[in-house]
Amino acid sequence: MINKFRRIRADYVFYVLLLPAFAYIFIFNYMPMYGVQIAFKNFMANRGIWKSPWVGFMHFKRFFMSPDFLSLVWNTIILSIYQLVVGFPIPIIIALLINQCGSLGFKKFVQNVMYAPHFISIVVMVGMMQVMMSPRSGVINTIITLLGNDPVFFFGQERYFRHLYVWSGIWQSTGFNSIIYISVLAGVSQEMHEAAIVDGATKFKRILYIDLPSIMPTAAILLILSIGQMMSIGFDKVYLMQNSINLPVSEVISTYIYKKGILDTDYSFSSAVGLFNNVINFTLLIMVNKISRKLTGSSLW
C-alpha cells in the first residue's frame, strides 16, 4: 500500500490530468443514477423524486404483463442479432482486403469513398432512402417499373423494414468501423509476411495465418462491446423509419420508452422499461466477457 502511494505521488501530474475525465464521468454518468429510483416509484413532478410514493416492482409487472412485451423484446432481439451477424464481420473483411491492396492511390480512394457515408446524419440518410425508394418518383422504383414490374412501397411493407435498417447501417458505418482493424494490421511485422512469401505462402494464406490472428484480440473486444449493447437499438433511425404500417416489426424497446416517457409523460413506467433493458445489456456483457476470456484470452477485464 505504501509503495502504491509513493508511485501515485511520484506520478501525480498524470493523475491530475485524469481528474477532468473522472469528473465528467462522475457528473454525467454516475450522478444521474439517482433518478433510477423513479422506476420503483409513482413519480409526481410536483412532489419530486424523493417525495414521490414507492410502488415497488409495479411498473415492471405492468411491462411484463403488457400485450406489447413479447413483440417488443422479439423485435429488438431480431434486429440486434441481424445487425450483429451481418454487420460485424464485414468491416474485418474490408480491412483485410484494403490491407492487401498494392496500389496506394487506389487504397486511399477506396478508403475515402467508404468513410464518407459515416459523416451523413441519420436524418439525412433516412430522407435519402425515402426519396430513392418512393413508389412514385424514386430511382429504384423507376428502374423496377422499366423492367415491367409494379412499384414497391418499401417503407410500407413489414418484410422490408429490417433489411432496410440493417443494410443502410452497414453502408453508413462499415468504412469507419474498419479503421480500427486497418490500424491494427498496419502494426503487423512485415518480416512475417516476407518470411511467408519466401516459404511460398499465397495472399490468402498470409491473410488466414498472419493478418487474421493479429486482429482477433481487437475483434473479440469489439464483439463483447457490441453484444453488451444488443438490446440498445439506436432510437433515432428506427423512429424515423417507423410508420403505422410497419409498426408491428419496427417498434423496439427504445422507441417504446420514448413514446411512453416523453409523449405519454409516463416517466416511472418508461424508467422501469429502460432499467430492464439496461440490466439485460449488463448481464450479456458480463457473460460474453467471461466466455471470451476463457476461449480467446481477450476480455475487457
Secondary structure in CASP SS format (residue, H / E / C, confidence):
PFRMAT SS
TARGET T0000
AUTHOR 0000-0000-0000
METHOD secondary structure of the structure
MODEL  1
M C 1.00
I H 1.00
N H 1.00
K H 1.00
F H 1.00
R H 1.00
R H 1.00
I H 1.00
R H 1.00
A H 1.00
D C 1.00
Y H 1.00
V H 1.00
F H 1.00
Y H 1.00
V H 1.00
L H 1.00
L H 1.00
L H 1.00
P H 1.00
A H 1.00
F H 1.00
A H 1.00
Y H 1.00
I H 1.00
F H 1.00
I H 1.00
F H 1.00
N H 1.00
Y H 1.00
M H 1.00
P H 1.00
M H 1.00
Y H 1.00
G H 1.00
V H 1.00
Q H 1.00
I H 1.00
A H 1.00
F H 1.00
K E 1.00
N C 1.00
F C 1.00
M C 1.00
A C 1.00
N C 1.00
R C 1.00
G H 1.00
I H 1.00
W H 1.00
K H 1.00
S C 1.00
P C 1.00
W E 1.00
V C 1.00
G C 1.00
F C 1.00
M H 1.00
H H 1.00
F H 1.00
K H 1.00
R H 1.00
F H 1.00
F H 1.00
M C 1.00
S C 1.00
P C 1.00
D C 1.00
F H 1.00
L H 1.00
S H 1.00
L H 1.00
V H 1.00
W H 1.00
N H 1.00
T H 1.00
I H 1.00
I H 1.00
L H 1.00
S H 1.00
I H 1.00
Y H 1.00
Q H 1.00
L H 1.00
V H 1.00
V H 1.00
G H 1.00
F C 1.00
P H 1.00
I H 1.00
P H 1.00
I H 1.00
I H 1.00
I H 1.00
A H 1.00
L H 1.00
L H 1.00
I H 1.00
N H 1.00
Q C 1.00
C C 1.00
G C 1.00
S C 1.00
L H 1.00
G H 1.00
F H 1.00
K H 1.00
K H 1.00
F H 1.00
V H 1.00
Q H 1.00
N H 1.00
V H 1.00
M H 1.00
Y H 1.00
A H 1.00
P H 1.00
H H 1.00
F H 1.00
I C 1.00
S C 1.00
I H 1.00
V H 1.00
V H 1.00
M H 1.00
V H 1.00
G H 1.00
M H 1.00
M H 1.00
Q H 1.00
V H 1.00
M H 1.00
M C 1.00
S C 1.00
P C 1.00
R C 1.00
S C 1.00
G C 1.00
V H 1.00
I H 1.00
N H 1.00
T H 1.00
I H 1.00
I H 1.00
T H 1.00
L H 1.00
L C 1.00
G C 1.00
N C 1.00
D C 1.00
P C 1.00
V C 1.00
F C 1.00
F H 1.00
F H 1.00
G H 1.00
Q C 1.00
E H 1.00
R H 1.00
Y H 1.00
F H 1.00
R H 1.00
H H 1.00
L H 1.00
Y H 1.00
V H 1.00
W H 1.00
S H 1.00
G H 1.00
I H 1.00
W H 1.00
Q H 1.00
S H 1.00
T H 1.00
G H 1.00
F H 1.00
N H 1.00
S H 1.00
I H 1.00
I H 1.00
Y H 1.00
I H 1.00
S H 1.00
V H 1.00
L H 1.00
A H 1.00
G C 1.00
V C 1.00
S C 1.00
Q H 1.00
E H 1.00
M H 1.00
H H 1.00
E H 1.00
A H 1.00
A H 1.00
I H 1.00
V H 1.00
D C 1.00
G C 1.00
A C 1.00
T C 1.00
K H 1.00
F H 1.00
K H 1.00
R H 1.00
I H 1.00
L H 1.00
Y H 1.00
I H 1.00
D H 1.00
L H 1.00
P H 1.00
S H 1.00
I H 1.00
M H 1.00
P H 1.00
T H 1.00
A H 1.00
A H 1.00
I H 1.00
L H 1.00
L H 1.00
I H 1.00
L H 1.00
S H 1.00
I H 1.00
G C 1.00
Q C 1.00
M C 1.00
M C 1.00
S C 1.00
I C 1.00
G C 1.00
F H 1.00
D H 1.00
K H 1.00
V H 1.00
Y H 1.00
L H 1.00
M H 1.00
Q C 1.00
N C 1.00
S C 1.00
I C 1.00
N C 1.00
L H 1.00
P H 1.00
V H 1.00
S H 1.00
E C 1.00
V C 1.00
I H 1.00
S H 1.00
T H 1.00
Y H 1.00
I H 1.00
Y H 1.00
K H 1.00
K H 1.00
G H 1.00
I H 1.00
L H 1.00
D C 1.00
T C 1.00
D C 1.00
Y H 1.00
S H 1.00
F H 1.00
S H 1.00
S H 1.00
A H 1.00
V H 1.00
G H 1.00
L H 1.00
F H 1.00
N H 1.00
N H 1.00
V H 1.00
I H 1.00
N H 1.00
F H 1.00
T H 1.00
L H 1.00
L H 1.00
I H 1.00
M H 1.00
V H 1.00
N H 1.00
K H 1.00
I H 1.00
S H 1.00
R H 1.00
K H 1.00
L H 1.00
T C 1.00
G C 1.00
S C 1.00
S C 1.00
L C 1.00
W C 1.00
END
